[in-house]
Amino acid sequence: MLAHVTSRLHALDLRVVRASPGAGVGDDAAGTSSTAPRACSASDDAGGASSSPAKTPSSPTRSAVVTVSHRPVRGVLWRVAQHAWGFALAHYIFFGPVLAFAALALARRSVAAACALALAVALYLPSFLDGAHATARGRPWDALRVHPVWQLSQSYLGARLVRTRALPGASEGKKYVFAWHPHGILILSRILCYGGAWEALFPDHPFRVLGATPMFFLPGCREICLWMGAVDAGARTAREVLRSNRSVVVYPGGSREIFDTDPRSRVTKITLKRRKGFVRLALAEGAELVPVFVFGEKRCYSRLNVPAGIRDSLLAAMKVPVIVFWGRFGTWYPKDVVVAKRSASAKKNTAVSSGDDEDEGVGMTAVFGAPIPTSDAERARDEATGRVSEEAVDAVHARYVEAVRRLFEEHKGEAGYGPEETLEVV
C-alpha cells in the first residue's frame, strides 16, 4: 500500500525546467520538462549528510538556469489528502503539547498508564538533552525530507523555485550562506525545498538550516526541526556547519521580521539594514553569500496588529514573537495564495515544452540570486583581532543589500507581483 501511494505521489508532477546553457535571468529560454527526481536516500559521509538525487536525463547542468515548479493536484481524494497533510503540518508546533496533555490525562486514570508515561519520558529524555541541535551534524532524516509527500504542500502553495546561476558544489570546496528574505510568519518557504526540489537545483550542496533556539526545546517541534536539517542559529554552531564543508540557510530578518508581514500592504519590508552577522560569518569562514527572495508568502495569513510596545517587550523577554494570525477557517492552515493568471513575462521565462498550456497560476516563488563577489582583502583577517574588518563587512553588506533590491525588482513580475509592489529595507 505504501509503495502504491509513493508511486502515485511521484505523479503529482514536480517539473524541472532548464534554460539553454548560458542563458541569463531575463533570456527567452524555452526549457525541457521532466518529472521530479525520485525520493532519494542520503548517506552520511565523514559525519555529514549529503543527498544525491536520482540521475535523470534532465538533471540540471552547471551552466543552466533552472526552474522547479508544481502543478495542482487533481481529483477529490488527492485534494482531501493535500488538505489533511497541510493542516497537520501547519500545526506541528502543537504536536508535543497535545500528546503530553493526552498522556497525562490517561496517566491519571490508571497506575499502568502512569508507569508507561514515566517510561516513555525516561526513554525520550536522552534524545531531548543530547544537544544535537548545537552541532553541525544535527539529526537529519533525509529520507523524509526528500520524500515526494511534500509535493502535496508544494502544489497547494503553487511552489516555484528559480536558480539564476549555477553554483560549484561541495566537491569543489565551495560553501555558501543562503540568506532568505523575508522571514514570513511561519517560514513556509522552507517547504519549497523539500521533496527533492533542493537536490534538483543544488545536487552537490549539503546544507543545514539555522533555526531559533526556542524551537529546539519544544518536544515534537524539536524532532521535526532536526529531521528537516535544522540546527541552532548560534554563531558557534553556524561556524561548525561551514567548517564541515556544508552550506547554511539563514533568515537574517529573524523573528522581528514576522511583525512586518502584512498581506494588505503593497510594501514588502525586510529587516536588513543592521543585520550584518551573516555577512561577517560568510567572510570569516570563506563562504559565498547568495541572496534568496521569497514572493507570495505574505499573502498566506491575516494578522492582528498588536501594539508595537507590547510585542517588542514580549519578543525581548521571551525571544519568541507573540502574534495573532490566521489562515483558512481561522486556523494556521495557509490561505490559497495562487494568483489566477501569470504575467506575460512569467509565461515567457517559464515556458514548458510539454505541450500542456494550462496555466496553474503563481503562488509562492523563491528566487536564488548570484553569489555576492568578495575580494581577498575583504576576506582577510586583522592580525591584531583575528577577525575580518568591519569596513569589509560594511562594504560587502552594502553590495548585498543592493543585490537583494535588484532581485526583487527583476523577478517581482514573473512572481505575480504588480508594478505597484515595492521593497523597503529597514
TIFI-386085 format. One record per residue: x, y, z of N, C-alpha, C in turn; residue in three letters. Coordinates in steps of 0.02 Angstrom, whole numbers, plus 50000, padded with zeros to 5 digits. Each point is the difference from the previous one (the first is absolute). Layout:
N
XYZXYZXYZALA...
END
This chain:
426
500414994050000499595006050000500435006350000MET500524999950043500445005950005500375001149934LEU500224994549968500345000749936499545002949948ALA499364997850002499525002649952499895007550009HIS499925002150064499905007150014500615004149978VAL500594997350015500615003649981500055000849924THR499854994749963500035000549927499505005049974SER499415000450031499515004849978500215007150017ARG500345000950056500245006650018500505002649949LEU500394995749971500485002249949499635002949940HIS499384997849990499615002449943499725007050011ALA500135003050059499765006850012500365005049956LEU500554997849969500325003949947500365006250024ASP500564998950036500485005350011500405000649935LEU500025006149973500315001049935500665003850006ARG500514997449967500655003349997500075002949930VAL500035006649995500055003449935500685003149994VAL500364998149947500685002549990500025005049944ARG500315005650013500125004849946500594997549960ALA500095003049941500574998149959500645001850035SER500544996049993500635001450034500235007149988PRO500195003350056500255006749994499465005350000GLY499364998050002499465004949997500015004250063ALA499865006349992499985004550057499315000050031GLY499925004050053499385000250037499435002249956VAL500115004949958499455002649960499974997149930GLY500394995049985500014997349932499374996149985ASP499844999649937499434996049978500254992949991ASP499894995850051500274993349999499454995050009ALA499784997149945499514994750005500374993750021ALA499784997250057500374994350028499674993549984GLY500314994750023499714993349996499744998250068THR499464996150003499714998450064500094992750016SER499994998550064500054993050021499634999350065SER499904993950019499724998950067500545000850051THR499815000350063500485001150053500474994250008ALA500605001250028500414994550020499634995950052PRO500064993549998499634995950047500305000850069ARG499594998450051500245000750069500664996550006ALA500505003550027500674997249999500254998750070CYS500394995050007500294998650065500625004450007SER500175001550063500595004250012500474996350045ALA500635001249990500504996650041500435005150034SER500234998450059500465004350037500714998349980ASP500355005049976500684999049979500465003950046ASP500414996550037500445003350049499605004150049ALA499454997050021499605003450050499515005049973GLY499975000949934499565005049971499484996849956GLY499425003249996499474997449957500065003149932ALA499964995949949499995002749932499484996349960SER499525003649972499464996949963500184999749927SER499854994449969500154999249929499374998449962SER499755004549958499404998749963500114994749947PRO499444996949980500054994949948500255003149935ALA500374996249963500275002549937499474999549946LYS499845005549970499515000149946500315003749941THR499734999149940500285003549942499965007550006PRO499555002450044499905007250003500345003150061SER500484996550030500355002850057500315006749980SER499945005250042500225006649981500755000249988PRO500215003449949500705000849986500285005950038THR500665000250003500325005350037499855006949970ARG499885000449934499925006449968499275002149993SER499534995950025499295001249986499675004350054ALA499545004249977499525003150045499444994850010VAL499824998650062499544994550013499395002550039VAL499414997749980499395001550036499664993550020THR499814999550064499624994250025499315002550018VAL499484996849973499325002250014499554993950008SER499385001250023499524994750014499335001649969HIS499674994849975499325000949976499514998450056ARG499395002649995499504998450051499824992649999PRO499834997350059499774993050002499304999749969VAL499834994349974499354999049968499654994150032ARG499345000750008499624994650030499815001550072GLY499404997950019499745001650067500434996850055VAL500194993749991500384996650052500685003250011LEU500335002049945500645003250008499945006950033TRP499465003549986499905006550033499874999050075ARG499614994950017499884998650071500664998350035VAL500414995849968500654998350028500445006250007ALA499985004349950500405006150001499805004550059GLN499355000950011499775004350054500154996950068HIS499904993550006500134996750064500745000550019ALA500434998649951500725000450012500205007250017TRP499755004849961500185006950011499765002750067GLY499404998050020499735002350064500424997450058PHE500174993649997500424997150053500685003350002ALA500295001249942500665002949995500025007150028LEU499495003949985499995007050022499965000750076ALA499774994650034499925000450073500504995550036HIS500574998749968500484995450030500265002250068TYR499985006550012500275002650063499584997650060ILE499384997749985499564997750054500044992550012PHE500374996349959500024992850007500224997850069PHE500565002950024500254998150065499525001550057GLY499765006250006499535001550054499364995849999PRO499734998649940499394996049996500134992950024VAL500564997149978500174993350021500124999750076LEU500345005150026500145000250072499355000550040ALA499545004249977499365000850035499614993449999PHE499994996749942499644993649995500314994750044ALA500674999850002500344995150042499865001250073ALA500015006350021499865001650070499294998250019LEU499545001249954499304998350013499924992550009ALA500344996049959499964992750007500354997750064LEU500565003350017500384998050060499605000950064ALA499555004750000499595001250060499474994750009ARG499874996049947499474995050003500234993350028ARG500654998549991500244993550024500745000250017SER500204995650043500714999550019500414997549940VAL499714995449962500374997249942500165005549950ALA499515004449986500115005549953500525004850027ALA499995001350066500495004550030500704997149994ALA500064993450010500654996849994500255000249927CYS499534999049953500195000349930500245007049981ALA499665005150026500205006949987500695001450028LEU500134997850062500655001150031500554996649960ALA499864993949974500494996549960500135003649935LEU499465002649968500075003649937500435006350010ALA499885003650054500395006050015500734998350012VAL500124994550036500694998050015500374998149936ALA499644996849953500314998149937500125006049954LEU499585005050006500045005949956500525005050023TYR500095000650066500445005350027500714999949971LEU500334994249993500685000349971500015003249931PRO499504998749959499975003149934499875007550005SER499595001950048499825007150009500605004050025PHE500434996750039500555003650033500674998749967LEU500014996749941500654998149971500365005749965ASP499685005849993500335005849970500124999449926GLY499624995749965500104999049928499895006549962ALA499565004350025499845006249965500595004950000HIS500484999050045500575004550005500614997249967ALA499924995349954500554997149963499905001049926THR500544999549962499955000749927499644994149969ALA500064994250030499674994149973499255000350009ARG499775002250059499295000050015499734992950004GLY499384999049979499724993349998499514999649941ARG500245000749939499555000349942499714993149983PRO499395000149974499684994149973499895001649926TRP500524998949961499995002249930499494996249958ASP499874993750018499504996149962499315003350005ALA499855002950058499375003650008500025006749965LEU500565003550005500045006749971499934999949924ARG500254994849967499964999749927499404995949975VAL499594997650046499434995849980499505004249959HIS499704997049949499535003949958499355002050034PRO499884997750061499395002250035499985007650008VAL500605003150001500025007350008499725003649939TRP499954996449944499735003149940499265001750008GLN499664996850049499315001950014499975007350022LEU500445001850047500005006950025500295004849949SER500514997849964500305004449949499505001649945GLN499604995149982499495001149949499465004850025SER499814999250063499495004550029500255007250002TYR500635000950016500295006750004500195002849931LEU499924996049948500225002349933500755001149999GLY500384995550032500715001050010500385000449934ALA500465004649997500425000949941500685002650024ARG500534996649981500685002050018500395001549937LEU500375005450002500395002149942500735000850020VAL500434996149969500725000850011500285003949941ARG500245006050013500235004449946500734998849981THR500374996650043500714998749986500174993050023ARG500424996649963500284993750022500545001350052ALA500034995850052500485001050054500454993950007LEU500665000949997500454994350014499844997150068PRO500054993450007499784996750060500544998450050GLY499804996150051500454998250055500594995949976ALA499904996049948500554995949973500555004349972SER499855006349985500515004749976500225004850054GLU499824998450063500215004050057499615006350010GLY499415000549970499595006150006499464999150053LYS499865005350035499465000250050499695006849998LYS499375000450022499615006149991499595001650062TYR499865006450007499505002350048499405002349958VAL499484995849998499395001749964499565004250047PHE499935006349986499625004650043499325001249969ALA499474998050036499325000449974499635006150027TRP499615003249957499605005950018499324999449965HIS499475002350031499935001550072499864993650040PRO499985000850065499914994450046499304997049995HIS499495004349995499314997650001499794998250070GLY499374998250009499754998550067500204993050022ILE499914995049957500174993150019500584997149958LEU500345004249963500554997849957499784994149956ILE499455000949966499764994849955500474998749942LEU500445004849988500474999349944500464994050009SER500084997650062500414994050011499744994049960ARG499334999649997499684994249967500184999749926ILE500135005849970500145000149928500604995849981LEU500464999050047500634996549985499974992650015CYS499454997550028499954993050016499784995949939TYR499934993550010499754995749947500454999349940GLY500655001250008500474999549945500125006449962GLY499645005450018500075006249963500705003050009ALA500264999950062500675002750012500514996149959TRP499954993450000500484995949964499965001149925GLU499415001749975499935001549929500385006349981ALA500035004850046500355006349987500734999750018LEU500154996950058500685000050028500204993050020PHE500164995749952500124992950016500634998750040PRO500465004850003500634999050036500085005250055ASP499455001550035500025005150052499674997650064HIS500344995950040499724998250066499915006350041PRO499495000350042499855006350035499684998650067PHE499985005250041499625000150062499625006750003ARG499424999850028499605006150010500115002450071VAL500125006550008500095002850067499325002150027LEU499814997050058499345001350030500055003250068GLY499465003350021499985003450065500064995050056ALA500405001750050500144995550056499384997350034THR499485004150016499424997350035499664994249964PRO500054999649934499674994649963500274993150018MET500624999850025500314993650016499874997950072PHE499605003750035499824998250069499254998850008PHE499674999049943499304998050000499964992949975LEU499834995250043499954993049978499544999349940PRO500194996049953499624999249939500245005049948GLY499975006350016500265005149955500754999249990CYS500344998350054500734998849997500174994649949ARG499644994450004500154994449957499885001849926GLU499455003449986499855001749931500545004749972ILE500215004950040500525004649978500654996349985CYS500204995550045500614996349990499954995449939LEU499444996649992499914995549943500065003749934TRP499775006249999500005003949938500675003749989MET500504998450041500665002749988500155006650035GLY499615001750051500125006350036500464998950060ALA500395005150016500415000150059499945007050031VAL500275000750060499955006450035500355005649962ASP499705006050004500275005749962500565003650036ALA500254997250054500565003250034500625000549957GLY500425005050014500595001349959500484994049999ALA500094996850057500464994350003499764994249956ARG499364998550003499734994649958500055001749926THR499855006349983500045002149930500724999249973ALA500495001850041500704999249979500174992649990ARG499764995750045500144992949994499704997149936GLU499405002349983499684997549939500435001749939VAL500225006249995500405002149942500684996550000LEU500294998950058500654996750003499954992649984ARG499404997250002499904993049981499854999449925SER500125005349963499915000249927499274999449980ASN499565002550042499305000549984499825007449990ARG499465001349966499735006749995499485001150054SER499835006350012499485001550050499455004149967VAL499394998950024499425004049981499815004250061VAL499945006549990499875004550055499485005149979VAL499615002250049499505005349989500235006150040TYR500375004649969500295005650037499495004350036PRO499395000749973499505004250033499764997250066GLY500044993550008499834996850063499285001250022GLY499884998950064499335000550028499715007049994SER500415005150003499745006849996499655001449933ARG500234996649947499725001149935499284997349995GLU499824995650045499324997250001499495005750006ILE500165005050040499525005450013499895004549940PHE500464999749952499935004249940499674996249943ASP499784993850013499664996149948499275002149997THR499845004049950499335002949995499704998449932ASP499504995549997499714998249935499635005649965PRO499815005150038499625005549971500435005549971ARG500644999850014500455005349979500324998549932SER500095005349960500364999449937500755000750010ARG500205001050062500715000850016500244993750037VAL500514996849974500314994350034500595002650039THR499984999150066500545002450043500454994250020LYS500655001249996500484995150025500485003550049ILE500164996750055500445002750051500714998149982THR500395004849976500664998449973500525005450012LEU499805006250010500495005550004500544998750052LYS499804997550059500494999050054500154992650013ARG499764995749956500134992850007500624998249959ARG500574999650034500634998849965500364993850024LYS499724996550049500344994150026500104994649948GLY499514999049956500074994849949500535001849949PHE500095006549987500535002249955500684998850032VAL500055001750063500634998950037500174992550002ARG499494995950010500104992850002500274997449933LEU499705002349945500214997749934500725002049985ALA500175006250015500685002449987500514996250043LEU499844999050063500474996850046500124992749982ALA499494996649973500054992949986500124998449926GLU500115005249960500154998849929499414997449960GLY499395001750022499404997949963499755005749957ALA499634998449948499715005049956499285001450020GLU499815006349995499315002150018499554999449939LEU499434996650009499514999449947499335002850024VAL499765005549971499345002750020499444995849971PRO499484998950040499414996349978499385004150019VAL499575001349952499405004050015499384995649989PHE499545000550048499384996049998499425004749987VAL499644998749946499415003849983499374996050017PHE499495003550026499354996950010499854997550069GLY500504998950042499864997250066499615004850044GLU500085006449990499655004950042499254999549992LYS499764997049946499284999449988499694993950034ARG500404995950032499744993750027499575000950062CYS500115005550037499655000950064499765007250008TYR499455000650038499795006550025500265000650071SER500085006150024500265000850068499685006050035ARG500044999850066499755005450042500595004450019LEU499925006449992500555004750017500045001150075ASN500484996750032500125000950072500425006350010VAL499845004250050500415006050012500744998550003PRO500395004149966500724998849994500354999350067ALA499815004150049500324999750065499924993350033GLY499404997249996499864993550031500384994449965ILE499954999949933500324994549963500765000250007ARG500305006050001500735000550005500234997950070ASP499625001750051500174998050068499984992550008SER499484996949973499944992750004500544996649960LEU500185002849942500534997049960500675000450036LEU500135005750033500635000850036500044995350060ALA499434999050034499994996050061499994992549986ALA499614997949949499904992949988500394997349941MET500285004449959500364998149939499544996349950LYS499355000750010499514996949956499495005349981VAL499855000949936499515004949980499294998050021PRO499645004750029499304998850019499575003849950VAL499644996349958499615003149947499354996149991ILE499475003649986499354996949988499904999949924VAL499954994049972499924999449928499564994049984PHE499754999749939499574994449980500014999349924TRP499864993949978499954998549929499304997749983GLY499944994349968499344997449981499624997550061ARG499355001650001499554997650053500215002350070PHE500385005450004500235002550064500564996050032GLY500314995549961500544995850026500665002449973THR500534996150012500665001649973500124997049931TRP499504996849973500064997349932500005005949952TYR500535000749959500065006149959499455000649948PRO499875006249982499515001549949500264997749932LYS499554999149953500184998449931500265006549968ASP500665000349988500305006349978500145000249926VAL499804994849963500164999749929499645005549962VAL500385004149966499735005449959499684996849938VAL499435002649980499614996849947500374999749934ALA500395005049984500315000249934500715002550003LYS500454996649966500695002349997500055006449960ARG500525003750013500155005749958500294997549934SER500005004349949500264997949935500744998150005ALA500375003650041500714998550005500124993350033SER499564998250048500074993550033499894994449950ALA499495000749958499884994949949500614999349954LYS500315005649985500574999949955500594996450031LYS500135001350065500604997450031499934993050028ASN499384997350005499924993450028499634995449952THR500085001349935499664995949950500224992850006ALA499534995449991500144992950005499834996749934VAL500434995849976499904997149934499594993650003SER499564999350049499614993950007499375000249958SER499835005949973499405000649961499385001550042GLY500075000250065499445001450044500005007350017ASP499545003849974499995007250008499565002350058ASP499814995150042499575001850056500385004550048GLU499695005450022500335004950043499794998850072ASP500474997350040499824998550068500105005950047GLU500215005649976500055006050040500665000550038GLY500085005350037500615001350037499845000250074VAL500344996050039499915000050072500615002850034GLY500374995850036500625002150032500594998649955MET500415005149989500594999449958500625001950039THR500504995749998500655001550031500525000549945ALA500345005749998500515001249948500695000350033VAL500464995849975500694999850025500425004549955PHE500285005250029500415004649961500714997749991GLY500405004349969500714998449989500395001450064ALA500544996250013500425001250059500285007149999PRO500085002950058500285006850007500764999549995ILE500315003449953500734999649993500365003350059PRO500544996950023500415002950053500734999449979THR500415004550026500714999949984500404996550055SER500614998249983500444996950051500125004850057ASP500055006449985500125005050053499425000350048ALA499384999349975499415000250043499954993850043GLU500264994449975499964993850039500584999250049ARG500505004349993500594999550043499835001950072ALA500334996550047499895001450071500515005150025ARG499785004250045500455004850032500504996450044ASP500635001649994500514996550039499925001050075GLU499765005750020499945001650071499404996550032ALA499435000249965499384997250029499834993049976THR500294998049944499844993449972499324999849967GLY499705005849988499345000449969500035003949935ARG499494999149959499955004149940499835007150021VAL500215004849961499905007050019499275002049992SER499795004650042499315002549995499915004049936GLU500535003149975499955003649936499834995149944GLU500324994150001499854995049949499284997450007ALA499784998950061499324997750013499505005149973VAL500135006450014499555005349977499975000349924ASP500584999349968500035000449927499624994349967ALA500114993950025499654994249971499265000350016VAL499835002350059499295000650019499655004949954HIS500325005549983499695004949955499884996949932ALA500484996249974499904996749936499454994750004ARG499964996850057499484994950009499305003149999TYR499925005450037499345003450002499795002149930VAL500475002749962499845002049932499814994049956GLU500334994450011499844994049962499304997550016ALA499805000550063499324998050020499485004549967VAL500145006449998499545004749967499924998249926ARG500554998649967499974998249929499614993549990ARG500124995250044499664993649994499245000950005LEU499795004350046499285001450007499725003249937PHE500335005249976499745003749942500004995849936GLU500524995949991500054996149938499514994349997GLU499784997650057499594993950001499295000950027HIS499825006050022499345000750030499444999049950LYS500115001849937499484999249949499854992749987GLY500514996049989499894992949986499764996250062GLU500085003050059499774996950062499285002150017ALA499685003849956499305001850012499905006550036GLY500545003950012499935006650032499915005349946TYR499575004950015499895005349953500545005450004GLY500015004749954500505005350000499955004650060PRO499415000050033499915004350059500344997150063GLU500204993749997500334996850057500715002650007GLU500195001950060500675002750013500334996350058THR500655000850004500404997050054500285005550044LEU499944999150065500295004750049500474996250046GLU500625002450003500504997050043500055004150064VAL499844996950056499995003650064500534997250047VAL
END
